């Protein structure tokens, strides 16, 4: 008995040929032909490869430069937007301060106006009361003066009467009794 044969449908040669064809179709190079390449073609490929190396480095630098530009643009944009946001926060802070100051100013003006009105009213009341007190004092003085004048007129009149009565009383006793009963000091 011999070795068992593989029953697989795998075809090694055909699969390799298919892979070569795919690569050849994609890159435009027939890999089998590279086995028999001539010096001129090899030189040409090497020059293309060197140019390709330079282009890779150029592309790499260009890609990195583009990424750097984008990052820097993002950083610049972030800084500018951050500055604008910071500026707006400062504006809000200043507006809050101004609002607080305005409220305090309104309180000051209102409280000062109220205080001024109260003081003005108190001063006017004091002046009115003082004027009334002065007026009342003047009236009291006038009344007192009138009373005093009348009292002394009464005393003078009474004294004059008493004097006359005393003169008459020497002649008339009845008149003397009348004069004796008179009490001018109670006529005030």
C-alpha positions in Angstrom: 0.0 0.0 0.0 1.2 3.5 -0.8 0.8 6.8 0.8 -2.6 8.3 0.8 -3.0 11.1 -1.7 -4.4 14.5 -0.7 -7.8 15.0 -2.0 -7.7 18.7 -1.7 -8.7 21.0 -4.6 -5.8 23.3 -3.8 -3.7 24.0 -6.8 -0.4 25.4 -5.7 0.9 26.5 -9.1 -2.4 28.1 -10.2 -2.8 30.0 -6.9 0.7 31.4 -7.2 0.0 32.5 -10.8 -3.2 34.1 -9.7 -1.4 36.1 -7.0 1.3 37.2 -9.5 -1.4 38.4 -11.9 -3.1 40.4 -9.1 0.2 42.1 -8.2 1.0 42.7 -11.9 -2.4 44.2 -12.6 -2.2 46.4 -9.5 1.3 47.7 -9.8 1.9 47.3 -13.5 5.0 45.1 -12.9 5.2 41.5 -13.9 7.1 39.9 -11.0 8.3 36.9 -13.2 9.9 39.3 -15.6 12.2 40.6 -12.9 14.1 37.4 -12.9 15.5 38.1 -16.3 15.8 41.9 -16.0 18.6 43.7 -18.0 21.0 46.2 -16.7 19.3 49.2 -18.3 15.9 48.2 -16.9 17.4 47.5 -13.4 19.2 50.9 -13.6 15.9 52.6 -14.6 14.1 50.9 -11.7 16.8 51.9 -9.2 16.5 55.6 -10.4 12.8 55.4 -10.1 13.2 54.0 -6.6 15.6 56.8 -5.6 13.2 59.4 -6.9 10.5 57.6 -5.0 12.6 57.8 -1.8 12.9 61.5 -2.2 9.2 61.8 -3.0 8.4 59.8 0.2 10.5 62.2 2.2 8.9 65.2 0.5 5.4 63.7 1.1 6.3 62.9 4.7 7.6 66.5 5.3 4.6 68.0 3.5 2.1 65.8 5.5 3.9 66.7 8.8 4.0 70.4 7.8 0.2 70.2 6.9 -0.5 68.5 10.3 1.6 71.1 12.1 -0.2 73.9 10.3 -3.6 72.4 11.3 -2.5 72.0 14.9 -1.1 75.5 15.0 -4.3 76.9 13.4 -6.3 75.0 16.1 -4.0 76.4 18.8 -4.3 79.9 17.4 -8.1 79.6 17.1 -8.3 78.2 20.6 -6.2 81.1 21.9 -8.2 83.7 20.1 -11.5 82.1 21.2 -10.1 81.8 24.7 -9.2 85.5 24.7 -12.7 86.4 23.4 -14.3 84.3 26.1 -12.0 85.8 28.7 -12.9 89.2 27.5 -16.6 88.5 27.7 -16.1 87.2 31.3 -14.3 90.5 32.1 -17.1 92.5 30.5 -19.6 90.5 32.7 -17.5 91.1 35.8 -17.3 94.9 35.0 -21.0 95.0 34.3 -21.7 93.3 37.6 -19.5 95.8 39.4 -21.2 98.7 37.6 -24.6 97.3 38.5 -23.6 97.0 42.1 -22.3 100.6 42.1 -25.5 101.8 40.4 -27.6 100.1 43.0 -25.5 101.6 45.8 -25.7 105.0 44.1 -29.5 104.6 43.9 -29.6 103.8 47.6 -27.4 106.8 48.4 -29.5 109.2 46.3 -32.8 107.8 47.7 -31.6 107.6 51.3 -30.1 111.1 51.1 -33.3 112.5 49.6 -35.4 110.9 52.3 -33.0 112.1 55.0 -32.9 115.6 53.5 -36.8 115.7 53.4 -36.9 114.5 57.0 -34.4 117.1 58.2 -36.1 119.8 56.2 -39.4 118.9 57.8 -37.9 118.7 61.2 -36.2 122.1 60.7 -39.5 123.6 59.5 -41.4 122.2 62.4 -38.7 123.6 64.8 -39.0 127.0 63.1 -42.8 126.9 63.2 -42.8 125.8 66.9 -40.2 128.5 67.7 -42.2 131.1 65.8 -45.3 130.0 67.7 -43.4 130.1 71.0 -42.1 133.6 70.2 -45.6 134.7 69.2 -47.1 133.2 72.3 -44.3 134.8 74.5 -45.1 138.1 72.8 -48.8 137.6 73.5 -48.0 136.6 77.1 -45.9 139.8 77.4 -48.6 141.9 76.0 -51.2 140.3 78.3 -48.8 140.7 81.3 -48.2 144.3 80.3 -51.9 144.9 80.0 -52.6 143.2 83.3 -49.7 145.1 85.0 -50.9 148.4 83.5 -54.4 147.7 84.6 -53.3 146.6 88.0 -51.3 149.7 88.5 -54.1 151.8 87.1 -56.4 150.1 89.5 -53.9 150.7 92.4 -53.5 154.3 91.3 -57.2 154.7 91.0 -57.7 153.1 94.3 -55.0 155.1 95.9 -56.4 158.2 94.4 -59.8 157.2 95.7 -58.4 156.4 99.1 -56.7 159.7 99.2 -59.9 161.5 98.3 -61.8 159.3 100.7 -59.3 160.1 103.5 -59.8 163.8 102.8 -63.5 163.3 102.8 -63.4 161.0 105.8 -62.1 163.7 107.9 -65.4 165.2 107.3 -67.6 162.2 107.0 -67.2 159.0 109.1 -69.4 157.0 106.9 -67.1 157.7 104.0 -64.2 156.7 106.2 -65.8 153.3 106.9 -66.2 152.8 103.2 -62.6 153.6 102.5 -61.5 151.3 105.4 -63.4 148.3 103.8 -61.8 148.9 100.4 -59.0 146.4 99.6 -57.3 147.5 96.4 -54.5 144.8 96.6 -57.1 142.2 95.7 -58.1 143.9 92.5 -55.6 142.3 90.2 
